[in-house]
Amino acid sequence: MKSIFVSIASYRDNELDRTITDCIAKAAHPEGLTFGIHWQHDNHDFFEMLYDRKCKVIDTDYRRSRGACWARHETQKLYAGEDYVLQIDSHMRFAHGWDLICIDGIRHLQRRGNPKVIISNLMPSYNPDDDQNLPQRYMTYKLGPFNEAGSIQLKASIVSHPPRERFSPGYSISAAFLFSIGDLYRDVLIDPDLYFEGEEISYAVRAYTHGYDIYHCHYPIVYHYYLRKPDRKHWDDHGDWGDRSVTAKNRMRSLLMGTGEVPDLGPYGLGTQRSLKEYEHAAGVDFKNRTVRDADAPPPLPGRDGIRSKLSSSKIGTAQIDPFSYCNGRCWYCPVRYDPQPVDARRHMPIGLFEKIIADLCRERDDGGLVAPGFNFIYTAHYNEILLYRHLAEMFEVLRRYRLKSLVLTNGIALTKKKVDLITEYDDVIGGQVCINISAFERDRWIENTIGENDAKPASRHAAFHRTMGNIEYAAAKLGGVSIQLNEPDPQKADRQAGIARHMFPSVDVRTIRALSDRAGMLHDRGVLSNRNEIERKRFGKTAVVGCANTFAGIDGRHFGWLHVNALGNAILCCNDYCFDYAFGDLAGNSLREAWLSERHVEAIERSFREICTKCNMAVWE
């Protein structure tokens, strides 16, 4: 059971009692909760219940209060090493199982490569007089324009249908709902001298520069009481609030624009993992000129000059290296089933070449070059079964030597006891993170979906199924981070297979992926899967592809934020470039910098906007 520190700064709020009560009642594991309460009150606001529960209380007369950020800062001091932190207001309601939703969300997002993850967003409203009927509202988010005070805030829009993805990357937080790993409260201290304006954007920028990726959840987890008209606010009781606000805005200008009167913000300044410039580029924000790129507008990518400029200014945030190009599965949703890689491409990458590519990446990162400062994760999954790579142990050793992380994405067929034991030896690299990519757990359906009915004798196919299930069982018992990625677009089939999987492997995290890609038309052309309707909706009334929306955690699209390398050592456009039609550099003979900034790369991107990207559901059109 994981522990959660719940941080609440409460100012004369009669909803505090009910907020704590609901938080406990709706948690799947209330025994894992510890509350840190900064209770700013008068004699009429006394709540005995605070001392009857797992609450650490800072008891402050409201007349001595210095504002919300000061109160949150003091509450932060009560953190005692819990696994996770939840920062909320004292007027909230919760979805059932909110703690598991948040923890599962963090784990899901961490699999994208960065363990430093924050979930934070605005929330639907609730009515205290009718808090048993909480609305099931779905929300999308973007950064709003600069206001007169020089700050920007997160803006939310209610949508009628749930977005396909539960989470999306973002660049600001809501101080009223923030969930993260416990390290956040060690890494990013709340500035007690901020007041109200700029609190959220400044904390978001500081967290980002400390290496944290921010995500917004489109599905309701918590609810907020926004109106609170009869309740006293800090500025109602404190005539000096204006002076405090001036001080806070000055600190914010020092942090974000370098124009304030505070030369050294000490522990409340920027981090060193990423720069302010990187934040501005990723978020589309210019603090000095007070501009915000419209989230709905495509990024400007005019011609080759624009592409050259963007390649030189962007940072590689993710690397996907395919050291071995063969797969022993024939999954129905993968091009390998219908178009196996050419024989000359089915090879094991020499371990020396793998290490050269890794060394190039780390050198560019450490020297402040083409690679983002927080880069620390390598994907080794492409269209392959990585457990068949003959240099698997040596590959893990290279990653260990360069202090990089990875995970094992496998179909499970080759996940033998020997391979599981090897993975445990490299827990510092893999961290027990094994993801089983699969679509069925019934024998006949698994055979049909995974290896094909004609690829082996019946006895051999049956043996492969039972062997694979045994492999998963052994891995689940031996490793701490085993998950199942169930690929099935049909809701009924998905629910059935997920139910079977959870029954067979109760300790394994099962995630259902229903939004499968047709791989830029490769599967569409074979009548297997199609994203045509989605693509047509995106391109309606528009004429040209100008970019890629596959960003993950603030990375600037596949073209400018990812490095993809095939088993031949060729840098290629992206994972949908299955036939290597857009290869732009031989990393065996060239440095990463030479390949990345080459004219061949510029030409490949420009050509892709007219060709492969027009068939991809992640394309950005204008």
Order of alpha helices (4+ residues) and beta strands (2+ residues): beta-alpha-beta-beta-alpha-beta-beta-alpha-beta-beta-beta-beta-beta-alpha-alpha-beta-beta-alpha-alpha-alpha-beta-beta-alpha-beta-alpha-alpha-beta-alpha-beta-alpha-alpha-beta-alpha-alpha-beta-alpha-beta-alpha-beta-alpha-beta-beta-beta-alpha-alpha-beta
